[in-house]
Amino acid sequence: MADVLSSIMNSNGYASVAFNNVDFNFGSLLGDAVTILHELGHVYQYLFGQNSTAIKDDQGNADLTKANSALVKSKCFPGVVF
């Protein structure tokens, strides 16, 4: 996911999600939705603190990135097969 999106907190206290210059399409609208919600979870964390969301900082940690996405799938799309 880091290849497509990244979320950052700037020095002014604003969080943003940057879409990189690549084709943003994982083959399904659900996959795209999971990615966007995953990144917005990071933005929420930046704005409201580390314990404000179950999404954890996953920079450089592929296993944690997968776990964060799995969490989004289970909470936002329960029962949906991806």
C-alpha positions in Angstrom: 0.0 0.0 0.0 2.9 2.4 0.6 3.6 2.3 -3.1 0.2 3.9 -3.8 -0.7 6.0 -0.8 1.1 7.6 2.1 -0.2 9.6 5.0 1.8 12.3 6.7 1.5 14.9 9.5 3.1 18.2 8.6 4.6 20.7 11.0 1.5 22.8 10.9 -0.5 20.0 12.5 -2.4 19.0 9.4 -2.5 15.5 8.2 -2.7 14.6 4.5 -2.9 11.5 2.3 -0.8 11.7 -0.9 -1.7 9.7 -3.9 1.5 8.8 -5.7 1.9 9.0 -9.5 0.8 5.4 -10.1 -2.4 3.8 -11.3 -4.6 3.6 -8.2 -6.6 0.4 -8.9 -6.2 -2.9 -7.0 -8.7 -4.6 -9.3 -11.8 -3.8 -7.3 -13.6 -0.9 -5.7 -13.5 -2.8 -2.4 -9.7 -3.1 -2.5 -9.5 0.6 -3.3 -11.9 1.4 -0.4 -9.8 -0.7 2.0 -6.6 1.2 1.0 -8.2 4.6 1.4 -9.7 3.7 4.8 -6.4 2.2 5.9 -4.6 5.5 5.1 -7.4 7.6 6.7 -6.8 5.5 9.9 -3.2 6.8 9.9 -4.5 10.4 9.5 -6.8 9.9 12.4 -3.9 8.7 14.5 -1.8 11.7 13.5 -4.6 14.1 14.4 -5.9 12.5 17.6 -3.0 10.5 19.0 -1.5 7.0 18.8 -4.2 5.3 20.9 -7.1 6.9 19.1 -7.4 4.2 16.5 -6.6 0.5 16.2 -4.6 1.3 13.0 -0.9 1.2 14.0 2.0 2.9 12.4 3.2 0.4 9.8 6.0 2.3 8.0 8.6 -0.2 6.8 6.7 -3.2 8.3 4.9 -5.2 5.7 3.4 -7.6 8.2 1.8 -4.7 10.2 0.6 -3.2 6.9 -1.3 -6.4 6.1 -2.6 -6.6 9.7 -4.0 -3.0 9.4 -5.7 -3.8 6.1 -7.1 -7.0 7.5 -8.5 -5.0 10.4 -10.2 -2.5 8.0 -11.7 -5.4 6.1 -13.0 -7.1 9.2 -14.5 -3.9 10.8 -15.7 -2.1 7.7 -16.6 -5.0 5.4 -17.6 -7.9 7.7 -18.5 -11.0 5.7 -17.3 -9.7 2.4 -15.0 -12.0 0.4 -12.1 -10.1 -1.2 
